[in-house]
Amino acid sequence: MIRKISVCFLCCFVLALSGCLKEKQTNVDEKTALAPVEQPNKVLDYLALSAHFLINQQQSDGFFKYEYDFITGNYTHWDNVIHQTRAGYTLMQYYTFLVRNNIDSQLAAIVLSSATKALRGYAAASVVHNSMPGKLVSFYYNKNGLSSPERQKNSSAHKIQRLEAEIAATAFAFITEISYWSFTSDTTFTEAREQWKTALLYHARQALKTPIQQNPFMPYIWQAFAVYTQIDLSDKEINQILPQIDAYFLNSPRYMKNVEDYTWDMIAANQRFQTTQQLSFANFVARQTTKILENMYAQHDTTINSCSLSLGLVEASFVLTGKSGDYTRIEQTALGRSQLEYYSSLKYTILPNQAWIALGPGRTLHSQDFKRFAGASIFGMHMPRTNINLIETCLLTGMRFSNEDIKELKQKTGKE
């Protein structure tokens, strides 16, 4: 039986609330304030456990330790600037979730403090590119806010790939700041936001001149501008370009290279649909959802962590809910499959005091390291590695499947 979930998209923004915590009120020591999380029994428990772990991975510069391999017992050399800024975005989403549902004010303060620290890091790591307006979040930066000489040594292909990643990363930093500002009214990062917006507008305009397949960063800009228009309705530049971006996605075939393309398309499309209620977004969502379930993920795979697929499918169901005909069938299929993928993926969350994981029939991996990684998510049965991207997607998905737990919590609180 499919658990009832909220059909309201957990928006990246929210109207300023009178009881919101200001940044200056959240200067807490995360290491001492974060109490141990017990064995999770509910979705809310898994969310808290994973949030604790993500925060504990944050470094002094605001960025996060990225990936750990339990086979070698070491952090890998891999990193991803998109996933780094998505961490701040995820924390702000979780903070919004906690405050809106009146859950654990102490944890909410810690989450906001961590997101603020991340924003400082993103602002400090933003660079100016030659002949390009605005700034982009980058791993290649110096104290003058300019692209470092090391960057110039890279090949043309590598430079393009890096630029595309920085554009996507900047979109997440932009959304993070919008959410932060809307809650706290703190203008600390206003200058950074304006620089990011200028850069995103420039790259969006350039992208609209070429086929969508050449611009993998566009779903993130689409989402960022969709969020921003609900915060600042008077921004003429974004109001003008957003319908063009809508058409860019909706009016031509959208090739999906992987589940990442699908998921973030669905998140952006849902954001736009909730604002416009235009049926064209539902048509797009139905078409892409049918395509991914029939061609790319026709079968459920119990051996892998599928939070990313689950997230895209549940977002699709939000757009299609309440409609008739084929929409109803696709919505029910998407929602059911999303639930299946999410709850199946929970077994790949490392639990407190866990000392081993299964690698397949008759094969286990024992390590004391697991106890230090409670709340982390691993790739799957045959991939005993974890990175912050997995944690982010499972956190974002879990917030969409927590409605029953929230109802139970409110009923319990009401009786006390």
Number of C-alpha atoms within 10 A of each C-alpha: 5 11 12 11 17 14 16 12 16 18 16 24 22 19 11 14 12 8 9 17 17 17 19 10 10 18 14 15 10 18 11 7 12 16 10 10 17 14 13 15 8 11 21 20 17 25 21 20 24 25 23 23 20 27 21 16 16 19 13 10 14 23 23 22 18 21 20 21 15 20 12 10 12 12 15 14 8 10 15 18 21 22 23 25 29 24 28 33 28 25 27 28 26 24 25 24 17 20 19 12 14 13 16 11 14 13 20 23 24 24 27 26 26 26 29 24 19 28 26 17 20 29 24 19 23 27 25 20 16 8 6 12 17 20 27 33 31 27 18 18 20 15 11 11 18 17 22 18 11 9 14 11 10 12 10 10 9 12 14 12 12 18 17 19 21 25 27 26 25 33 31 27 30 30 28 28 29 25 26 30 22 18 24 18 14 14 13 14 18 13 11 24 23 14 20 25 24 17 21 28 19 14 19 20 13 11 19 16 9 11 11 18 14 10 15 16 25 27 24 23 26 27 24 25 25 26 23 20 17 17 17 12 10 10 11 10 10 18 16 10 16 20 13 15 20 17 12 20 18 17 10 11 13 18 12 16 11 11 18 15 18 25 25 20 26 30 27 22 27 28 27 24 19 15 13 11 13 11 12 16 25 24 15 21 30 23 15 21 23 15 16 17 18 11 10 13 12 11 10 13 13 14 17 18 26 26 28 24 23 29 31 27 30 29 30 30 27 25 30 28 17 11 12 11 7 11 20 16 14 23 26 17 16 25 26 18 19 27 24 16 23 22 17 18 24 18 18 23 23 24 23 18 15 16 15 15 19 15 15 11 7 6 10 12 14 13 14 13 15 20 15 15 22 22 26 27 29 28 19 21 20 13 15 19 22 23 24 26 20 21 24 26 22 26 26 21 24 22 22 20 22 19 19 16 15 16 12 11 15 14 11 10 9 8 6 5
